[in-house]
């Protein structure tokens, strides 16, 4: 029988569970959707029980529909949506809905962190505090829901709560812990300075483990619930961006990953902690032991494209949608789009900036708008890569994954805007495959994460930049760089107006 590992990719809108054999083949795959609730403007919450139920349904379907024998599932690991706050009481029961990564209610708490700790916070965490991170969410609950917070005994991140429900063991891996911004990234421990500054006891923070560490066996209760056996080993897992970097083959410092999901990520493998981006780019512990990765985030990447298509082209297929964009020209006939529909993170940590179309006139057709959206998302990625250029960090290859890797047009746009070679993967599975690689390494199928990734992955089509297009995009990008500062004041006033009329 074929022995497999399960890579569980716990996303924002769905969980996807992949059964992967020793050669890196996806033997079977099941997914399950769940909702996000938005009780107020800027809020984003989820019921942690939905993660457990959805994962269980996916596993049961793998066993019953895909005929994966439970005894052939040797190991399990995870990729998890980052930053989400799960509060548990002393009996490890969930106290309130999880506050997710894309929740922006915590601006006041972000300012509190800045005022109290200043540059010391950046020195410890290697990151500025932002609304999306976990610590501001903890402080928000502490201030706004004190009766709930009094009952809080411990906090977890989404995939760590799921792992707890599957094993009965509480822990958090370093790559995800770094995204809480309470971790001392270089010393790999919870920061007592930060905890004490906000009166958070040491018992509030879970045990830290490496992504490939053994985290427990499937518990008897979850085995009964799911059909798995109690002999299946479970490993720590990683933050989705760390797992995604592994699943994309981002294993060398000359490579950068361009990932277009709901949000967009530009990530770079870092051999050590010597480089200092001064908070301009996030710097986190990697899922690979004693390695790091840096990353910038566009809050609405694929989400900006999905929003525009939902509003203006819902009945069209994605391929027909892109064919319209192909009828436009490089630079969308002078139409520019900023993808700030959910605020922005890198390089503008601004929850209240909003998107815009600039340069609109009567000649523009829908194809120009579609192309402008595709280009604007990649311009926002270029903003992140410009920071690497300014720091003198060299790279020559972009690994494209996610929605932007499924379209030859969008891939060529990336090569032309970045001015660098863009390559795809033959068997792209992203964070889920990264989670499977972590489990395979933990089991001892391979000696290292790097060895496992090299065995499981192969690169696909390469897109070279076209010199003529590169020059045109350089001109458009120089204009794009002006857009944030030119629209910020208007955006902020409009957001304030919206809050006023909705209150």
Residue, then its C-alpha position, 0 to 999 in steps of 0.5 A: x500500500x502507498x504510504x502518505x502524509x497529509x498536508x492541511x492548508x487551513x485558509x481564510x475561506x476553506x481548508x484543503x487537505x492533500x494526501x502526498x506520497x513519498x515521491x511528492x505526488x498528490x494522491x488525493x485532495x479534499x476541501x471544505x469551505x466555511x464562512x467569514x463573518x463581518x459584524x462591523x466595518x473592518x471586522x473579520x471573524x471566524x468560528x474555530x469550530x468551523x476549522x475543526x469540522x471542515x478539516x474533519x469532513x475533508x479527512x473523512x472524504x479522503x478515507x471514504x471517497x478516495x479510499x485512503x486507508x487510515x493506516x497508510x497515513x503516517x504523518x500530518x502537518x499544517x499550513x495556517x492562516x497567520x495572526x488570527x487570535x483564538x482565546x481559550x479559558x482554563x478548560x481550553x474552551x474557546x471564549x469568543x470568535x477568532x479575530x482574523x488576520x484581515x481585521x482592522x479594528x485595532x488601530x488604537x492598540x497599534x498606537x498604544x504599542x508604538x507609544x509604549x515601546x517605540x523602537x525597542x519593539x522593532x528591535x525585538x520583533x524585527x517588525x512594526x506593530x500593525x492592525x493585522x498582527x496578533x498582539x493588537x488583537x489581544x490588547x483590543x479584547x483586553x480593553x473592549x471585552x474585559x470580562x471575556x479577557x479575565x477568563x482567558x488562560x492561553x491564546x493560540x493561532x488558527x492552525x495551532x488550535x486545530x492541531x490541539x483539537x486533533x492531538x490534545x497537545x498545546x504548542x505553537x511553532x516559531x514561524x507562526x509565533x513570529x507573526x504574533x509580534x510578541x516573539x523575540x525573532x533572533x533569540x527564538x523565545x517569547x519576549x518578556x519585555x513585551x509581555x510585561x509592558x502589557x501585563x500579560x503573564x508568561x502562562x498566557x503564551x504556549x510552548x514553542x516548537x520547530x515546524x518539523x518537531x513531533x507535536x503528538x499523536x492523533x488523540x483517541x477522541x479525534x480518531x473516533x471523530x475522523x476515522x484516523x488512527x492513534x498511530x498517526x504522528x502529527x508535526x508542528x506545521x507553519x505559518x501559511x507564508x512560510x509553508x507556501x515558500x517551502x511549497x514554492x521551492x523558495x530555498x535559495x537567496x537568489x529567488x523571490x516568491x510572488x504569491x497571488x492569493x486573497x492577499x498578495x505576498x512577496x517573500x525572500x529566503x534569508x540565510x540568517x538574521x544579519x540583514x535588517x530591513x528596519x521594519x519596512x519588510x516583515x522579517x520572520x522565523x522560517x519553517x526551516x530550522x534556524x532560517x528566516x524569510x522576509x516578506x511584504x504583503x499586499x492586502x488585496x491582490x487576488x481579492x481585488x481582481x475577484x472583487x472587480x470581476x464579481x461587480x463587473x463581469x460575474x457571468x464571464x469565465x475567467x479566460x474570457x475575462x482575461x481575453x478582454x485584458x489582452x485587447x488592451x495595451x501595456x499600461x492599460x491605455x494610461x489607466x492606473x489602478x491602486x489595489x487598496x480596497x482593504x487598506x494596505x500593508x507594505x510599504x504603506x501600513x495604512x488601514x484607511x487607504x482605499x483603492x482608486x482608478x486614475x487617468x480615466x477618460x471616455x476612451x477606456x473600455x472594460x478591457x482597459x479596466x481589467x488590465x489596469x487591475x492586473x497591472x496595479x496588483x503587480x505594481x504593488x508587488x514591485x513596491x515591495x521588491x523596490x525595498x529589496x533593491x534599495x537594501x542591495x539584496x540581489x535576486x534574479x528569479x521570481x517564482x510565481x504561485x497562486x492565481x497570478x501563475x495560472x494566466x500566461x498574460x499575468x505571468x508576462x505582466x509580472x516579468x515585464x513589470x519586475x524586469x526579471x525572469x519569472x518561473x512557474x511550478x509544474x505541480x503547484x500546490x502552495x502551502x498545502x504541499x509545504x505542510x506535506x513536506x514538513x510532515x515528510x521531513x518530521x517522519x524522517x522520509x528526508x534528512x531536511x526540508x530542503x531535500x524533501x522540497x527538491x524531491x517533491x518539486x519541479x519548475x515549469x514554464x519560464x517567462x523572460x521580460x520583454x525589453x520594450x514592455x519593461x521600459x513602458x512599465x518603468x514609466x507607468x510605475x514611476x507614476x504609480x509610486x505617486x498614487x498613494x501619497x496623492x490619494x491618502x488624504x482623500x481616502x482617509x476623509x472618505x473612510x471617516x465619513x463612512x464610519x460616521x454615517x454607519x455609526 
